[in-house]
Amino acid sequence: MRTSRRQRRQFLMSKYSDVMAYLRPLGLTNMDTFEGRVSIQKMVYILRQYGADLKFGYSWYAHGPYSPDLTKTLFNPSPGEKVVVKEPTNEQLVIMNDVRNFLGSDFFSVDALELIASLIYLINNGREEGLTSKSKVNDFLKNKKPHFSNEEIEAAWEKIQRAGKWDNEIADLKKN
């Protein structure tokens, strides 16, 4: 069954308005700078980890998890899509609050967002690349992101472990 141009536009509009329902209240709408775009990419990835129903696939890229589809959605909305403003639902507000609480002051740091999102991505997907232990994940991260210190990486691990959302994935890493 083929989708019509209108159906595709409505789906894209839905993706745009859905993601903006999160980004606007969080104050993350600056796509004019590289840092703004990195923050948005990482925040949407973390929001998805907390249950946000945002349909963007991610893969590893230079600054960690990256979604070309998210970039396309945010940079190429039709004029009609830009005027559609959705207010966040109560469920979305809970997710945003949970993410803010998880991140704390790291919410305001593009570097911290990059490190935390990258580490979560590797915890979830690193086994596919042979990253089967914490030390292998750390070695990979240090190789790809040498600007992060061992202390920063360990602090990110501790934050992620305190959250408790990735206990099963972390337990699998500890087995090796």
Secondary structure as the mmCIF struct_conf table of DSSP 4:
data_model
#
loop_
_struct_conf.conf_type_id
_struct_conf.id
_struct_conf.beg_label_comp_id
_struct_conf.beg_label_asym_id
_struct_conf.beg_label_seq_id
_struct_conf.end_label_comp_id
_struct_conf.end_label_asym_id
_struct_conf.end_label_seq_id
HELX_LH_PP_P HELX_LH_PP_P1 ARG A 2 SER A 4
HELX_RH_AL_P HELX_RH_AL_P1 ARG A 5 LEU A 26
TURN_TY1_P TURN_TY1_P1 GLY A 27 GLY A 27
BEND BEND1 ASP A 32 THR A 33
HELX_RH_AL_P HELX_RH_AL_P2 PHE A 34 GLN A 49
TURN_TY1_P TURN_TY1_P2 TYR A 50 GLY A 51
STRN STRN1 SER A 59 TYR A 61
TURN_TY1_P TURN_TY1_P3 ALA A 62 HIS A 63
STRN STRN2 GLY A 64 TYR A 66
HELX_RH_AL_P HELX_RH_AL_P3 PRO A 68 PHE A 75
BEND BEND2 ASN A 76 ASN A 76
HELX_RH_AL_P HELX_RH_AL_P4 PRO A 79 VAL A 83
HELX_LH_PP_P HELX_LH_PP_P2 LYS A 86 THR A 89
HELX_RH_AL_P HELX_RH_AL_P5 ASN A 90 LEU A 103
HELX_RH_3T_P HELX_RH_3T_P1 GLY A 104 PHE A 108
HELX_RH_AL_P HELX_RH_AL_P6 VAL A 110 ASN A 125
HELX_RH_3T_P HELX_RH_3T_P2 GLY A 126 GLU A 129
TURN_TY1_P TURN_TY1_P4 GLY A 130 GLY A 130
BEND BEND3 SER A 133 SER A 133
HELX_RH_AL_P HELX_RH_AL_P7 LYS A 134 LYS A 144
TURN_TY1_P TURN_TY1_P5 PRO A 146 HIS A 147
BEND BEND4 PHE A 148 PHE A 148
HELX_RH_AL_P HELX_RH_AL_P8 ASN A 150 ALA A 163
TURN_TY1_P TURN_TY1_P6 LYS A 165 TRP A 166
HELX_RH_AL_P HELX_RH_AL_P9 ASP A 167 LYS A 174
TURN_TY1_P TURN_TY1_P7 LYS A 175 LYS A 175
#
